[in-house]
Amino acid sequence: MPVPSRRTAVAAPNALAAQAGIDVVRLGGSAVDAALAAMSVTFVTEPGIVSALGGAYVAVWPVGGGPVVIDGNVEMPGRGLPRERFGQGVRELWLDYAGGMTVHAGAGSVATPGAFAAMDLAHHRYGHAPWSEVVAPAADVARHGFRVGATAGSYLQQVGDPLFSFDTGTRAQLIGDDGRPLSPGDTLADDRLADSLEQIAHEGARALYEGELGRRVADHLQHEGGLLTRADLEAYEPVVRPATLTRLRDWQVATNPPPSIGGPVLAAMLRLLEGEVPSAAAMIAVQRTVLGHRRDRLDTASDLETAGAELLASLDALVLDAVPRSQHTAHVSVVDSDGLACAITASSGYSSGVTVPGTGLLLNNCLGEPELNQRGLHVLPPGTRLASNMAPTTARHDDGSVLAIGSPGADRITTALAQVISRYVIEGSRLQDAIDQPRLHVRLRSGDGIHVEHEPAPDISRTLASLGLAGTEHQANAMYFGGVGAAHRSSTGDVSAAADPRRAAATALG
């Protein structure tokens, strides 16, 4: 077995995913291979949270090259369908989750998936190990089984009855014989999912877009009244974009560019925080300003690429006033001692609740996420990339240090990352300490009002009192505030990783 001379650090949602990354490196794989293997295993081991048929962004900062983000986000489907088909095939469900919400599930909530297309392209450009060895650990875990972790188990318990019980295949997999959703510690295995992943391992991502597996997905959704067609899968292409760069003290921070929402919002927050000590007051002010512009313009923009670019341009010109207006994500961060960094964030929404018969593949509900479809259900033209909060990030220090970082957490992704990165870069906190510190998140109300969600912290409480702001104090290390995972390479080549205590997570070195 090849023994790599370089060292690699992995931060992932669970120990099986982190170990898969290290195992691929020991077979000669790169840091990108490690991130891809870890995310593939995550698709299996975080059921309900994320799945193989969702969207993903793969951020890579190669040694000696510029940072890029491979856009594998989901698209609006429906190529070739009559207009009367749009608006159908959905179930409106109330979920007792994150304070309660209404989402759309069912076949009509499924967007064209892009995660494996982006991951396959990232492997083609930056991988060293064979693709089959990158995906094989996921198939192996699916076939031999695993214990459901705390994050996925908690989600299944909260939403399992309405969301995972109406589809026969999903119910058989995620609802126990006693009629209750699986819970943390329960064992789960799926030979059908293992077979599908082995097919992807042998054929590449084209199995999902041009092959028999993709045809089964599209044909089932058409039968169930969904919009996804074979033409949508065949037309899907991942897009490689230069990352959005932001200078923050001695660091160059590279994040997701437009048409993502998450990347521009994170960059805007970091640019406004650059000259500030990251106090509670500064965090509230910056979040209030940037999230207000997001609500007013980005969330309803018809051209997200233009709107996101205008947000960043206005920051560069220091005229922010002129700017035109899902715990259901998972993140993996990897760096190696050579300086290659990779960060992957993936999402399948809240899940459609629909499993393709005979494949074990649970589908996304990204068309049914209320916060990302504020213009309405099924209003986008087929082929349009959907909005996204995801913001996988890489960074380089002037001394050669490297960072890969990201988080799940819906609209808390950007606020969590802004707080952790600013504390690490500006305040000089240790990386794990920056992740561990209490967080806050500004929720906008009608008009100019705000409500501050926060973890217990005296400085946050004092700040809210002095500003006369309303707030809700959550428990310490609340899952609501994301789950930041980071991997780091020092200027001397030492590697380390840090994981968030707010979610079940793991780190590994190899």
C-alpha positions as CSV (number, residue, x, y, z in Angstrom):
1,M,0.0,0.0,0.0
2,P,1.4,3.4,-0.9
3,V,2.5,5.5,2.1
4,P,2.1,9.3,1.3
5,S,4.9,11.6,2.4
6,R,2.4,14.4,2.9
7,R,0.2,14.7,5.9
8,T,-3.6,15.4,5.6
9,A,-6.2,16.8,8.0
10,V,-9.9,16.1,7.6
11,A,-12.9,17.6,9.4
12,A,-16.2,15.8,8.6
13,P,-19.7,15.3,10.0
14,N,-18.8,11.9,11.5
15,A,-15.9,9.5,12.2
16,L,-16.8,7.1,9.3
17,A,-16.6,10.0,6.8
18,A,-13.4,11.4,8.3
19,Q,-11.7,8.0,8.2
20,A,-12.7,7.4,4.6
21,G,-10.8,10.6,3.7
22,I,-7.7,9.4,5.4
23,D,-8.0,5.9,3.9
24,V,-8.1,7.3,0.4
25,V,-5.0,9.4,1.1
26,R,-3.2,6.3,2.2
27,L,-4.0,4.8,-1.2
28,G,-2.2,7.7,-2.8
29,G,-5.1,10.1,-3.0
30,S,-4.9,13.9,-2.8
31,A,-6.6,16.2,-0.3
32,V,-9.4,16.7,-2.9
33,D,-9.8,12.9,-3.1
34,A,-10.1,12.8,0.7
35,A,-12.8,15.5,0.7
36,L,-14.7,13.7,-2.0
37,A,-14.5,10.3,-0.2
38,A,-15.6,11.9,3.1
39,M,-18.6,13.6,1.5
40,S,-19.6,10.4,-0.4
41,V,-19.7,8.6,3.0
42,T,-21.6,11.5,4.5
43,F,-24.3,11.0,1.8
44,V,-24.9,7.6,3.4
45,T,-24.3,8.2,7.0
46,E,-26.4,11.4,7.4
47,P,-29.8,10.2,6.2
48,G,-32.4,13.0,5.9
49,I,-29.7,15.7,6.4
50,V,-28.1,15.2,3.0
51,S,-28.1,12.8,0.1
52,A,-26.3,11.8,-3.1
53,L,-29.1,13.4,-5.2
54,G,-28.7,17.0,-3.9
55,G,-26.4,19.9,-4.8
56,A,-22.9,20.7,-3.7
57,Y,-20.1,23.3,-4.1
58,V,-16.5,22.1,-4.2
59,A,-14.0,24.8,-3.3
60,V,-10.3,24.1,-4.1
61,W,-7.2,26.2,-3.7
62,P,-4.5,24.3,-5.4
63,V,-0.8,24.7,-4.7
64,G,0.6,27.3,-7.1
65,G,-2.8,28.1,-8.6
66,G,-5.8,30.4,-8.0
67,P,-8.8,29.4,-5.9
68,V,-11.9,28.1,-7.7
69,V,-15.3,26.8,-6.8
70,I,-17.0,24.1,-8.8
71,D,-20.7,24.8,-8.8
72,G,-22.7,21.6,-8.6
73,N,-25.8,23.3,-7.2
74,V,-29.3,22.1,-8.1
75,E,-31.2,23.4,-11.1
76,M,-34.8,24.1,-12.0
77,P,-36.0,21.0,-14.0
78,G,-38.8,20.7,-16.4
79,R,-37.3,20.7,-19.9
80,G,-39.8,19.8,-22.5
81,L,-42.8,19.7,-20.2
82,P,-46.0,21.7,-20.8
83,R,-46.6,24.7,-18.6
84,E,-49.6,23.1,-16.9
85,R,-47.3,20.5,-15.3
86,F,-45.6,23.1,-13.3
87,G,-47.0,23.6,-9.8
88,Q,-48.0,20.0,-9.4
89,G,-46.6,16.9,-7.7
90,V,-46.0,18.6,-4.3
91,R,-47.1,17.9,-0.8
92,E,-47.4,20.8,1.7
93,L,-46.2,19.6,5.0
94,W,-45.8,21.2,8.4
95,L,-42.5,20.3,10.1
96,D,-42.1,20.6,13.8
97,Y,-38.5,21.7,13.3
98,A,-36.5,24.9,14.0
99,G,-39.6,26.5,15.6
100,G,-42.0,25.0,13.0
101,M,-42.2,25.6,9.2
102,T,-44.2,24.7,6.1
103,V,-42.2,23.0,3.3
104,H,-43.1,21.4,0.0
105,A,-42.1,17.8,-0.4
106,G,-42.9,15.1,-2.9
107,A,-41.8,14.5,-6.5
108,G,-42.6,18.0,-7.5
109,S,-40.1,19.4,-5.0
110,V,-37.1,17.7,-6.6
111,A,-34.6,19.8,-8.4
112,T,-32.0,18.5,-10.9
113,P,-29.1,17.2,-8.7
114,G,-25.6,18.3,-9.3
115,A,-23.5,17.1,-6.4
116,F,-21.9,14.1,-8.0
117,A,-21.3,15.9,-11.3
118,A,-19.3,18.6,-9.4
119,M,-17.4,16.0,-7.4
120,D,-16.6,13.9,-10.5
121,L,-15.2,17.1,-12.2
122,A,-13.2,18.0,-9.1
123,H,-11.7,14.5,-9.1
124,H,-10.8,14.8,-12.8
125,R,-9.0,18.1,-12.2
126,Y,-7.4,17.5,-8.8
127,G,-7.6,13.8,-7.9
128,H,-4.8,11.2,-7.8
129,A,-6.6,8.0,-6.6
130,P,-8.9,6.1,-9.0
131,W,-12.5,7.4,-8.8
132,S,-13.7,3.9,-7.9
133,E,-11.6,4.0,-4.7
134,V,-12.9,7.4,-3.8
135,V,-16.6,6.3,-3.9
136,A,-16.0,2.7,-2.7
137,P,-16.0,3.5,1.0
138,A,-19.5,5.0,0.7
139,A,-20.9,1.8,-0.9
140,D,-19.2,-0.3,1.7
141,V,-20.7,1.6,4.6
142,A,-24.2,1.4,3.0
143,R,-23.9,-2.4,2.5
144,H,-22.4,-3.2,5.9
145,G,-24.4,-0.7,7.9
146,F,-23.7,2.0,10.5
147,R,-25.2,3.5,13.6
148,V,-27.3,6.6,13.0
149,G,-25.6,9.6,14.6
150,A,-26.9,12.3,16.8
151,T,-27.5,15.0,14.2
152,A,-29.3,12.7,11.6
153,G,-31.2,10.8,14.4
154,S,-32.4,14.0,15.9
155,Y,-33.7,15.3,12.5
156,L,-35.4,12.0,11.7
157,Q,-37.1,12.0,15.1
158,Q,-38.4,15.6,14.6
159,V,-39.7,15.3,11.0
160,G,-39.9,11.6,10.3
161,D,-43.6,11.1,10.7
162,P,-44.8,13.7,8.1
163,L,-41.8,13.7,5.8
164,F,-40.5,10.2,5.6
165,S,-43.7,8.1,6.0
166,F,-45.8,8.8,2.9
167,D,-43.4,7.1,0.4
168,T,-43.2,3.3,0.6
169,G,-39.5,3.1,-0.1
170,T,-38.5,5.9,2.2
171,R,-40.7,4.5,5.0
172,A,-39.2,1.1,4.7
173,Q,-35.7,2.6,5.2
174,L,-36.1,5.3,7.8
175,I,-39.2,4.3,9.8
176,G,-38.8,1.4,12.2
177,D,-41.0,-1.6,12.6
178,D,-42.6,0.1,15.5
179,G,-43.8,2.9,13.3
180,R,-41.3,5.4,14.7
181,P,-38.5,7.2,12.9
182,L,-35.0,5.9,13.4
183,S,-33.2,7.5,16.3
184,P,-29.5,8.0,17.3
185,G,-27.8,4.7,17.8
186,D,-30.1,2.6,15.5
187,T,-28.4,0.5,12.9
188,L,-29.1,1.3,9.2
189,A,-27.9,-0.6,6.1
190,D,-29.1,-0.5,2.5
191,D,-28.0,-2.9,-0.2
192,R,-29.9,-1.0,-2.9
193,L,-28.1,2.2,-2.1
194,A,-24.8,0.3,-2.0
195,D,-25.5,-1.1,-5.5
196,S,-26.3,2.4,-6.8
197,L,-23.0,3.8,-5.3
198,E,-21.0,0.9,-6.8
199,Q,-22.6,1.7,-10.2
200,I,-21.5,5.4,-9.8
201,A,-18.0,4.2,-8.6
202,H,-17.6,2.1,-11.8
203,E,-19.2,4.4,-14.4
204,G,-18.5,7.8,-12.9
205,A,-21.1,10.5,-12.5
206,R,-22.4,9.9,-16.0
207,A,-24.3,6.9,-14.5
208,L,-26.7,9.5,-12.9
209,Y,-26.9,11.8,-15.9
210,E,-26.6,9.7,-19.0
211,G,-26.9,6.1,-17.8
212,E,-29.5,3.6,-16.7
213,L,-29.5,4.9,-13.1
214,G,-30.4,8.4,-14.1
215,R,-33.1,7.1,-16.4
216,R,-34.7,5.3,-13.4
217,V,-34.6,8.5,-11.4
218,A,-36.2,10.6,-14.1
219,D,-38.8,8.0,-15.1
220,H,-39.9,7.5,-11.5
221,L,-40.3,11.3,-10.9
222,Q,-42.3,11.7,-14.1
223,H,-44.6,8.8,-13.0
224,E,-45.1,10.6,-9.6
225,G,-45.9,14.0,-11.1
226,G,-42.5,15.6,-10.7
227,L,-40.7,17.9,-13.1
228,L,-37.3,16.2,-13.5
229,T,-36.8,14.7,-16.9
230,R,-34.1,12.7,-18.7
231,A,-33.4,15.9,-20.7
232,D,-32.7,17.8,-17.4
233,L,-30.1,15.2,-16.3
234,E,-28.5,15.0,-19.7
235,A,-28.1,18.8,-19.9
236,Y,-26.7,19.3,-16.5
237,E,-23.1,20.6,-16.4
238,P,-21.0,21.6,-13.3
239,V,-19.5,25.1,-13.7
240,V,-16.0,26.1,-12.6
241,R,-15.8,29.7,-11.3
242,P,-13.0,31.8,-9.9
243,A,-13.6,32.2,-6.1
244,T,-14.6,35.5,-4.7
245,L,-11.4,36.9,-2.9
246,T,-11.5,39.0,0.2
247,R,-8.5,40.4,1.9
248,L,-8.8,40.1,5.7
249,R,-5.6,41.3,7.5
250,D,-2.8,38.9,6.4
251,W,-5.2,36.4,4.8
252,Q,-6.7,36.0,1.4
253,V,-10.2,34.5,1.9
254,A,-11.7,32.7,-1.1
255,T,-15.4,31.8,-1.0
256,N,-18.4,30.9,-3.2
257,P,-18.9,33.5,-6.0
258,P,-22.3,34.6,-7.5
259,P,-24.8,33.3,-8.4
260,S,-24.6,31.8,-4.9
261,I,-26.1,34.0,-2.2
262,G,-24.0,32.6,0.7
263,G,-20.6,33.5,-0.8
264,P,-21.3,37.2,-1.5
265,V,-23.1,37.6,1.9
266,L,-20.1,36.1,3.7
267,A,-17.6,38.2,1.8
268,A,-19.6,41.3,2.5
269,M,-19.7,40.6,6.2
270,L,-16.0,39.9,6.4
271,R,-15.2,43.1,4.5
272,L,-17.2,45.2,6.9
273,L,-15.6,43.4,9.9
274,E,-12.1,43.9,8.6
275,G,-11.4,47.0,10.7
276,E,-13.5,45.9,13.7
277,V,-12.8,43.9,16.8
278,P,-15.4,41.1,16.4
279,S,-17.6,42.2,19.4
280,A,-21.2,41.3,19.8
281,A,-22.2,44.9,18.8
282,A,-20.1,44.8,15.6
283,M,-21.5,41.3,14.7
284,I,-25.1,42.6,15.2
285,A,-24.5,45.7,13.1
286,V,-22.8,43.9,10.2
287,Q,-25.4,41.1,10.1
288,R,-28.2,43.6,10.3
289,T,-26.8,45.6,7.3
290,V,-25.8,42.7,5.0
291,L,-28.8,40.5,5.8
292,G,-31.1,43.4,5.2
293,H,-29.7,43.9,1.7
294,R,-30.0,40.2,1.1
295,R,-33.7,40.2,2.1
296,D,-34.5,43.2,0.0
297,R,-32.6,42.3,-3.2
298,L,-30.8,39.0,-3.4
299,D,-33.6,36.7,-2.1
300,T,-36.0,38.0,-4.8
301,A,-33.5,38.8,-7.6
302,S,-34.2,37.2,-11.0
303,D,-30.5,37.4,-11.9
304,L,-28.5,36.2,-8.9
305,E,-25.2,36.5,-10.6
306,T,-25.6,40.1,-11.3
307,A,-27.2,40.9,-8.0
308,G,-24.4,39.1,-6.1
309,A,-21.7,40.9,-8.1
310,E,-23.3,44.3,-7.4
311,L,-23.3,43.5,-3.7
312,L,-19.5,42.9,-3.8
313,A,-18.8,45.8,-6.1
314,S,-20.7,48.2,-3.7
315,L,-18.5,46.9,-0.8
316,D,-15.3,47.5,-2.9
317,A,-16.6,51.1,-3.5
318,L,-17.5,51.5,0.2
319,V,-21.1,52.5,-0.7
320,L,-23.1,49.7,0.8
321,D,-26.2,51.9,0.9
322,A,-26.2,51.9,-3.0
323,V,-26.4,48.1,-3.2
324,P,-29.4,46.9,-5.3
325,R,-31.4,44.7,-3.6
326,S,-31.1,24.3,6.4
327,Q,-29.8,22.1,9.1
328,H,-30.1,20.2,5.8
329,T,-26.5,20.7,4.7
330,A,-23.3,18.9,5.4
331,H,-19.7,20.1,5.2
332,V,-16.2,18.6,4.8
333,S,-12.9,20.4,5.0
334,V,-9.5,19.0,4.1
335,V,-5.9,20.4,3.8
336,D,-2.6,18.6,3.3
337,S,1.0,19.5,4.2
338,D,1.8,20.5,0.7
339,G,-0.8,23.3,0.9
340,L,-3.7,21.9,-1.1
341,A,-7.1,22.9,0.4
342,C,-10.6,21.6,-0.4
343,A,-13.9,22.5,1.2
344,I,-17.2,20.9,0.1
345,T,-20.7,21.9,1.3
346,A,-23.6,19.8,0.1
347,S,-27.4,20.1,0.5
348,S,-30.6,18.2,-0.3
349,G,-32.9,20.7,1.3
350,Y,-35.2,19.2,4.0
351,S,-35.6,16.1,1.7
352,S,-38.4,15.4,-0.7
353,G,-39.3,12.2,1.2
354,V,-39.2,10.3,-2.1
355,T,-36.9,7.4,-2.7
356,V,-36.4,6.0,-6.2
357,P,-37.6,2.3,-6.1
358,G,-34.8,-0.3,-6.2
359,T,-32.0,2.3,-5.9
360,G,-32.0,3.5,-2.2
361,L,-31.6,7.1,-3.6
362,L,-33.5,9.6,-1.5
363,L,-34.2,12.8,-3.4
364,N,-33.8,16.5,-2.6
365,N,-36.7,19.0,-2.1
366,C,-34.7,22.1,-3.1
367,L,-37.7,23.4,-5.0
368,G,-39.7,23.3,-1.8
369,E,-37.3,25.1,0.5
370,P,-39.2,28.3,1.5
371,E,-36.1,30.4,2.2
372,L,-34.6,29.7,-1.2
373,N,-37.7,30.0,-3.4
374,Q,-39.1,33.3,-2.2
375,R,-40.2,34.2,-5.7
376,G,-42.6,31.3,-5.6
377,L,-43.0,27.6,-6.4
378,H,-41.8,26.4,-9.9
379,V,-41.5,30.0,-11.2
380,L,-37.9,29.7,-12.6
381,P,-37.1,28.7,-16.2
382,P,-35.8,25.2,-16.5
383,G,-32.0,25.1,-16.3
384,T,-31.8,28.0,-13.8
385,R,-29.4,27.4,-10.9
386,L,-31.3,27.8,-7.6
387,A,-30.2,30.2,-4.8
388,S,-27.9,28.8,-2.2
389,N,-26.7,29.7,1.3
390,M,-23.7,27.4,0.9
391,A,-20.3,29.0,1.3
392,P,-17.4,26.5,1.4
393,T,-14.3,28.6,1.9
394,T,-10.5,28.3,1.5
395,A,-7.9,30.8,2.6
396,R,-4.1,31.5,2.5
397,H,-2.0,33.5,4.8
398,D,1.0,35.6,3.7
399,D,3.3,33.2,5.6
400,G,2.0,30.1,3.6
401,S,-0.6,28.9,6.2
402,V,-3.7,27.4,4.6
403,L,-7.3,27.0,5.8
404,A,-10.3,25.1,4.5
405,I,-13.6,25.9,6.4
406,G,-17.4,25.8,6.0
407,S,-20.6,25.0,7.8
408,P,-24.1,23.6,7.4
409,G,-27.0,25.5,8.8
410,A,-29.2,27.2,6.2
411,D,-29.1,31.0,6.6
412,R,-26.9,30.6,9.7
413,I,-24.0,29.4,7.5
414,T,-22.8,32.9,6.7
415,T,-23.2,34.3,10.1
416,A,-21.4,31.3,11.7
417,L,-18.5,31.5,9.3
418,A,-18.2,35.3,9.6
419,Q,-17.9,35.0,13.4
420,V,-15.4,32.1,13.4
421,I,-13.2,33.6,10.6
422,S,-13.2,37.1,12.1
423,R,-12.3,35.7,15.6
424,Y,-9.5,33.6,14.2
425,V,-8.1,36.2,11.8
426,I,-8.8,39.5,13.5
427,E,-8.9,38.5,17.2
428,G,-6.2,35.9,16.9
429,S,-8.1,33.2,18.7
430,R,-7.0,29.6,18.3
431,L,-9.0,27.9,15.5
432,Q,-10.9,25.5,17.9
433,D,-11.5,28.4,20.3
434,A,-12.9,30.5,17.5
435,I,-15.4,27.7,16.7
436,D,-16.3,27.1,20.3
437,Q,-17.1,30.7,21.3
438,P,-20.9,31.6,21.6
439,R,-22.6,32.8,18.5
440,L,-25.5,35.1,17.5
441,H,-27.7,35.3,14.5
442,V,-29.8,38.3,13.5
443,R,-33.3,37.6,12.3
444,L,-34.9,40.4,10.4
445,R,-38.5,41.6,11.2
446,S,-40.8,43.8,9.2
447,G,-39.4,47.3,8.7
448,D,-36.1,47.8,10.4
449,G,-36.7,45.6,13.4
450,I,-34.5,42.7,14.3
451,H,-34.5,39.8,16.8
452,V,-31.2,38.3,17.9
453,E,-30.9,34.6,18.4
454,H,-27.9,33.8,20.6
455,E,-26.1,31.4,22.8
456,P,-25.5,32.2,26.5
457,A,-22.8,34.9,26.8
458,P,-22.6,37.9,29.2
459,D,-21.2,40.2,26.5
460,I,-24.1,39.4,24.1
461,S,-26.7,39.9,26.9
462,R,-25.2,43.2,27.9
463,T,-25.0,44.4,24.3
464,L,-28.7,43.5,23.6
465,A,-29.7,45.4,26.8
466,S,-27.6,48.5,25.9
467,L,-29.1,48.6,22.4
468,G,-32.6,47.9,23.5
469,L,-32.9,44.8,21.2
470,A,-35.0,41.7,21.7
471,G,-33.4,38.4,21.8
472,T,-33.8,34.7,22.5
473,E,-31.2,32.8,24.4
474,H,-30.7,29.2,23.2
475,Q,-28.8,26.5,25.1
476,A,-25.1,26.5,24.8
477,N,-23.7,24.8,21.7
478,A,-27.1,24.8,20.0
479,M,-27.3,23.0,16.7
480,Y,-29.3,26.0,15.4
481,F,-26.0,28.0,14.9
482,G,-24.4,25.7,12.4
483,G,-21.6,23.2,12.6
484,V,-18.3,24.7,11.5
485,G,-15.6,22.3,10.4
486,A,-12.1,23.5,9.5
487,A,-8.7,22.0,8.5
488,H,-5.5,24.0,8.8
489,R,-1.9,23.8,7.5
490,S,0.7,25.9,9.3
491,S,3.5,27.8,7.7
492,T,5.8,25.0,8.5
493,G,3.6,22.3,7.0
494,D,2.0,20.9,10.2
495,V,-1.7,20.0,9.7
496,S,-4.6,20.0,12.2
497,A,-8.4,20.0,12.1
498,A,-11.2,21.5,14.3
499,A,-14.8,20.4,14.7
500,D,-17.9,22.1,16.1
501,P,-19.3,20.8,19.4
502,R,-22.8,22.0,18.1
503,R,-23.1,18.9,16.0
504,A,-21.8,15.3,15.9
505,A,-18.6,15.8,14.0
506,A,-15.1,14.2,13.7
507,T,-11.6,15.0,12.7
508,A,-8.8,12.8,11.5
509,L,-5.1,13.1,10.6
510,G,-3.2,10.9,8.3
